[in-house]
């Protein structure tokens, strides 16, 4: 997936796994920040929710982003919402679609 930011496109990949109880695990991978583990992941039917906590903000804080989404075929429509003020003056909430790699 990729989203537009004030600094330009931000490309990333999600790697997901769901167990029989609906626990969603995995990571978000980006060439600049590496792999960030998914936290508090839940999959229920076609709906998913999870958090990412990214360390290394310019002020030394941890950025937490909440994700909610719906799977439809090979597409995952997601909404990301920052807790607090997003770094780099980006939007607090962004909608985008990730497509399953073939």
C-alpha positions in Angstrom: 0.0 0.0 0.0 1.0 3.6 -0.3 -0.4 6.9 1.1 0.4 10.4 0.2 2.0 12.5 2.9 3.3 16.1 3.0 6.8 14.6 2.6 5.7 12.5 -0.5 4.4 9.0 -0.9 4.8 6.6 2.0 5.0 3.0 0.8 4.6 0.0 3.1 3.5 -3.6 3.3 1.4 -5.4 5.8 2.1 -9.0 6.8 -1.0 -10.5 8.5 -1.8 -13.8 10.2 -5.2 -14.7 11.9 -5.6 -17.6 14.3 -8.8 -19.6 14.8 -9.8 -17.3 17.7 -9.7 -14.2 15.5 -6.4 -12.8 16.9 -4.7 -10.8 14.2 -0.9 -10.6 14.3 1.8 -9.6 11.9 3.6 -6.4 11.1 3.9 -3.3 8.9 7.1 -3.1 6.9 8.6 0.0 5.4 12.1 0.4 3.9 12.9 3.4 6.1 11.5 2.4 9.5 11.8 -1.4 9.2 9.2 -3.8 10.7 6.7 -2.6 13.3 4.7 -5.4 15.1 0.9 -5.3 15.1 -0.7 -4.9 18.6 -4.2 -5.6 19.8 -5.2 -7.1 16.5 -8.7 -8.5 16.0 -10.4 -10.1 13.0 -14.1 -10.7 13.2 -15.8 -11.8 9.9 -14.5 -9.4 7.3 -13.7 -6.6 9.8 -10.2 -6.0 11.3 -8.7 -3.7 13.8 -5.2 -3.2 15.1 -2.6 -0.7 16.4 0.9 0.2 15.5 3.3 1.9 17.9 6.2 3.6 16.1 9.1 4.7 18.2 11.6 7.4 17.2 9.4 10.4 16.7 11.4 13.7 16.5 10.5 14.6 20.1 11.4 11.1 21.3 7.7 10.0 21.8 6.0 7.0 20.5 3.4 7.5 17.7 0.4 5.2 18.0 -1.8 4.6 15.0 -5.2 2.8 15.2 -6.4 0.9 12.1 -9.9 -0.3 11.3 -10.9 -1.9 8.1 -12.9 -4.3 6.0 -11.7 -7.2 3.8 -13.4 -7.6 0.4 -11.8 -10.2 -1.9 -8.1 -9.3 -2.2 -8.6 -5.7 -1.0 -8.5 -4.4 2.6 -10.1 -0.9 2.9 -8.5 0.7 6.0 -8.8 3.9 8.0 -5.7 4.9 10.0 -6.2 7.3 12.9 -3.3 8.8 14.9 -3.6 9.1 18.6 -2.6 12.7 19.3 -1.0 14.9 16.8 0.6 13.2 13.8 4.2 13.8 13.1 5.2 15.9 10.1 1.9 17.8 10.0 0.2 14.8 8.2 -3.5 14.2 8.4 -4.9 12.7 11.7 -7.0 10.3 9.7 -6.4 8.6 6.3 -8.5 6.2 4.3 -6.6 3.8 1.9 -6.9 0.4 0.3 -4.2 -2.3 0.6 -4.3 -5.2 -2.0 -3.2 -8.7 -1.3 0.1 -9.6 -3.0 -0.2 -12.4 -5.6 
